[in-house]
């Protein structure tokens, strides 16, 4: 039976070390190998080192760099210990002791062939070997090697950065064992958390083939019709369901030299003249690469940042004059229409129907990409799902090409394309002629897609619980404007937030109370999870600010009481509760998770109580839960609680947020029973299984406990720390005020050290502090600034 317990990565560059880091993230020990240095660096000579002492230099330095890179390749710096550095001379035979070898060396076929020939001499039969190439032929790399080696060889193309990019293209060779392909697909999805597409061994595979084509078409459309860099990015970003980096910011991030290399790969390997012409590097890109204007890594590309007297200014390149000018904001009727539209489908329709020059730009880009994607079906991938997923997961498009075609109207758009003289592939026209209006169909929550002239149902797996599909199947138990309770099977219900930004308001709090009553009577347990972009960004600050500015203090008090009561009701449920947060889980979102018996974090969870950023303190039970945990952890009354409460004070006062699900342990949120799931698509399933396990083990509900507090003396220690920070100029006067209020709550108020208080007593302290801070003008300024600017004001 094939298993992967250990791995080796050959090549310690940015991509190789990033792949090694992600393997380490999921608990796989990795051997990281690179070449032996030919000479000493000046700093090595100065340190008195000799070449024999630095033979692992490239791998050693790469591992150290992982800890300094932002965004971090590692879930936790401690995971770097799982990576062992080595070199390709002293450690090559160690490849026979691992289960998976990944090649990540220079993109030159001859060099790769030499490596694999050498590797076969130490290869242990059964070991899986893969190449991370972005487009070199998988078959050509191993064409002269044994059938046994080929059987275990394939492409595994990670997208950069490996930790964060969901797409992984699995590319079988002609001799690859189908069972190995199935195993690697399953392993990369479940263990590495990837979205896997199966690509064919063609130039640039799927994602880079279509994505590169789209970028080149965009550039040519721009040059032909006189659009500026800023105009193109205004159209090809969120207005079309694409990332904010749009076209040219994306190219700057990728690096123009890298992009040209990828484009040339297709140009060199495809035979059809019209297609080769599209992939021929435009003169403007060649000139920019020659000048070294290759993007962010050199400080300038299509954009550059410059210092001015007013501060930093972003400038954009004028392609006619080859000079940088201040970047300007682009506005038009069509672009404004997309901002008012909700959802990508509505945005696209609004953009394309406006009939202005920006609408024309969007249409001309879009139709070329759609037609090209249809032409490549069968050549680069067997199904439209593989192509759509590759662009969504690898380029962060909201919709893949065929989903986009459905969104804008398949029949109508094809008629327009043909009226404009474009040649649409016959299979598309035949599909429409057969009476079909879309490539995808939804039937009672089940998705069907085009495959070889018929609709094929998307494979359903129990691990992939879709709340959207369940709602379409009429599994909603209760619902209001902010949240729904959904039956997810086996007697388990799921509480889903779906307010704007999943911000917690009265609607969600009301639904929490109703959900507890429903689950108590009719279900075995409850999952708290959703499928939003983020789990929850906190409480509804706009509502709080409006009430505070109007002096409606009874209303503010009522909102806080409602929040606290909902959390206590959730905590008191006699059935197991498991929360499954993901991405940004801040402030009130954290407090909505804390009452749960277990938290299953997505690996990418950014978790923290950040209320001080809007001039407040946590008042939905966040302070109470943290000091309750400290009291439970240190249940010996003779042991000093102060260091533990001091750590909590620093975490909350500094608004610390985890950099991953694993990192919640470092900043004090993760408990022994809490876990992390790497593939966020499995979160709800894993949470459901956790509820079933808790119930099966004879669940006993949480009881309210007395909390030992540090009292007045402990408060003084925390307030002295805040005073010292203020005197040192590290925090403002208002920061100190907030910190003093927080210290009062965390200490348990003005009671002697060692006093035991109730949970409700701490909740009352939270509410009093919160109310008093809401009345502070500087707090209201912070709230207003966060709402208008999306970032914290330090006033």
Secondary structure, 3 states (H helix, E strand, C coil): CCCCCEEEEECCCHHHHHHHHHHHHCCCEEEEEECCCCCCCHHHHHCCCCHHHHCCHHHHHHHHHHCCCCCCCCCCHHHHHHEEEEECCCCHHHHHHCCEEEECCCCCHHHHHHHHHHHHCCCCCCCEEEECCCCCCHHHHCCCCCHHHHHCEEEEEECCCCCCCCEEEEEECCCCCHHHHHHHHHHHHHCCCCEEEEECCCCCCCHHHHHHHHHHHHHHHHHHHCCCHHHHHHHCCHHHCCCCCCCHHHHHHHCHHHHHHHHHHHHHHCCCHHHHHHHCCCHHHHHHHHHCCCEHHHCECCEEEEEECCEEEEEEEECCCCEEEECCCCCCHHHHHHHHCCCHHHHHHHHHHCCCHHHHHHHHHHHHHHHHHHHHECCCECCHHHHHHHHHHHHCCCCCHHHHHHHHCHHHHHHHHHHCCCCCCHHHHHHHHCCCCCCEEEECCEEEEECCCCEEECCCCCCCCCHHHHHHCCCEEEECCCEEEEECCCCEEEEEECCHHHCECHHHHHHHHHHHHHHHHHCCEEEECCCCCCCECCECHHHHHHHHHCCCHHHHHHHHHHHHHHHHHHHCCCCEEEECCCEEEECHHHHHHHCCCEEEEECCEEEECCHHHHCCCCCCCHHHHHHHHHHHHCCCCCCCCHHHHHHHHHHHHCCCCCCCCHHHCCCCCCCCCCEEECCHHHHHHHHHHHHHHHHHCCCCCCCCCCEECCHHHHHHHHHHHHHHHHHCCCCCHHHHHHHHHHHHHHHCCCCCCCCEECHHHHHHHHHHHHHHHHCCHHHHHHHHHHHHHCCCCCC
